[in-house]
Amino acid sequence: AVVSTQSTGIDPLMMKKYIAHVRSTIQPTLSDDAKAVLKEYYLQLRSENSNDETPITTRQLESLIRLSESRARVAQRSVATGADAVDVVEIFQHCMRDAQANSNVAGPAGSGKTMGVTKASKLLIAALNKHSERTCTSLFSVVEIKEVMARAKIEVKSFDSLMYALNEQGFLLKKGTNIFQLQTSTCL
């Protein structure tokens, strides 16, 4: 990915040098606090997901450890602290929520096929844009969104997960109780 100096204020060449420096000079270890945070979170994940379709394996624990070490490395510390582990757990939880939202979408009504949130999102945004052009409004109630979904034959296992994903991505902004604003509408 290309980093723009205008948006970050950081010279990309300097950033590359910094990353190379910390990678070669700092090899952090986990503090006892960090180990405890990661262990507790991993065991919690294993117990919560014991009957889930997505198994929690040691690979997730290893990823949490590597990310905690990387977090300390960026801060030029030789020890990953409990705070580093907490930051990593928060990032991991956010990613798990996104992955879970992706698995909660079904395909067209009656098809028995599934589609990811990305595909459902694109279909819904396209359908809402068409509706917005016809009615010249960018505000939609939950009932209207569900009606548009029904006409477009977009069936989801979790409507709330889809709305959460679209809100997080900035396509549909929650404007009030059960009201969303379509950000890609030409009728803003």
HELIX and SHEET records of a PDB file:
HELIX    1   1 THR A    5  THR A    8  1                                   4    
HELIX    2   2 PRO A   12  THR A   25  1                                  14    
HELIX    3   3 ASP A   32  GLU A   48  1                                  17    
HELIX    4   4 THR A   58  VAL A   74  1                                  17    
HELIX    5   5 GLY A   82  ASN A  102  1                                  21    
HELIX    6   6 VAL A  117  THR A  135  1                                  19    
HELIX    7   7 VAL A  142  ARG A  151  1                                  10    
HELIX    8   8 PHE A  159  GLU A  168  1                                  10    
SHEET    1   A 2 THR A  29  LEU A  30  0                                        
SHEET    2   A 2 VAL A  79  ALA A  80  1                                        
SHEET    1   B 3 LEU A 139  SER A 141  0                                        
SHEET    2   B 3 ILE A 179  LEU A 182 -1                                        
SHEET    3   B 3 LEU A 172  GLY A 176 -1                                        
END                                                                             
